[in-house]
Amino acid sequence: MLAIHSPFRYPGGKYYARSKILKLIPETYISYIEPFAGGASIFFAKQKSTPTLLNDKDPELINCYIQIRDNVECLIELLNQVKESPSKELHTYYKNSYIHKNKQEQAFRWFLLNRISYSGIMKPSNCYWGYGDQYSMRPERWPDLLRKCSEKLQGVELTCQDFETVINQAREGAFLFIDPPYWGGGQRRFYNPSFDKADHLRLLEILKRKSKDIAFLLTYDDALELKKYYQGWDCLPMISINEVSWNYTLNRTDDQLNGTNKRGKRSHGRELFIYNYVPPSL
């Protein structure tokens, strides 16, 4: 299946780094796993493999994935019933007043808010209106994208568990693409489940325990403390750390710009790619 876009806008997603990451994925593995799926840009961009597991701690996100996989036409019908064009008033209603009656309506609300919120941020305290016709995906295109995503999600296992459970259960020979929340404190503004320093260190320890059985590519913000933790790895296999850069755009159209409708500036992203195998591109 050809590469497609994630159905979601997602803060910290790897849309702009897809080409760099895809080149690093091993050519062979027995299963593909994302313990921190988020927007799952890499899953939707890569060739589908079986079996595949996408996991995230956010239950509303996972429910939305499940409804896209299993009830996509119902989700599209609910979206088609919204005749009003995206607006700040529409955003306010679905954020604060709309009450869902079932899992399908819950997914409908989440998807609609995600598509019209600034950078796809869904944490209520920072979930602002942020849609613009010139650079946001228009509502008439949502059904086609959802159907393509539903097709790709067929046969994919979707779970809502702690990352440690998922990594512990990974079979020997599995490949894990691991994209946790950022090390920096800014991540607390973006995501509903909390993730603190203890969780980052817990991730380090579980990868140490499992590194002889699985291959993993871990992406992180470029933080000196993280480099020290992973460069201090004292067990085999050896860990490689690359500093990778790319360009991305931040589209700021919400209340943070006092209601203006300006396109964001082109910015430079820089992250650490940490892996325990020899990538095919090398």
Stockholm file with secondary structure:
# STOCKHOLM 1.0

chainA/1-282         MLAIHSPFRYPGGKYYARSKILKLIPETYISYIEPFAGGASIFFAKQKSTPTLLNDKDPELINCYIQIRDNVECLIELLNQVKESPSKELHTYYKNSYIHKNKQEQAFRWFLLNRISYSGIMKPSNCYWGYGDQYSMRPERWPDLLRKCSEKLQGVELTCQDFETVINQAREGAFLFIDPPYWGGGQRRFYNPSFDKADHLRLLEILKRKSKDIAFLLTYDDALELKKYYQGWDCLPMISINEVSWNYTLNRTDDQLNGTNKRGKRSHGRELFIYNYVPPSL
#=GR chainA/1-282 SS CCCCCCSSCCTTCCGGGHHHHHTTSCSCCSCEEETTCTTCHHHHHSCCCSSEEEECSCHHHHHHHHHHHHCHHHHHHHHHTCCSCSCHHHHHHHHHTCCCSSHHHHHHHHHHHHHHBGGGCCCGGGCCBCCCTTTSCCGGGHHHHHHHHHHHHTTCEEECCCHHHHHHHCCTTCEEEECCCCSSGGGGGTCSSCCCHHHHHHHHHHHHHHTTTCEEEEEEECCHHHHHHHHTCCSSSCCEEEEEEEEEECCCCSGGGTTCCCCCCEEEEEEEEEESSCCTTC
#=GC SS_cons         CCCCCCSSCCTTCCGGGHHHHHTTSCSCCSCEEETTCTTCHHHHHSCCCSSEEEECSCHHHHHHHHHHHHCHHHHHHHHHTCCSCSCHHHHHHHHHTCCCSSHHHHHHHHHHHHHHBGGGCCCGGGCCBCCCTTTSCCGGGHHHHHHHHHHHHTTCEEECCCHHHHHHHCCTTCEEEECCCCSSGGGGGTCSSCCCHHHHHHHHHHHHHHTTTCEEEEEEECCHHHHHHHHTCCSSSCCEEEEEEEEEECCCCSGGGTTCCCCCCEEEEEEEEEESSCCTTC
//
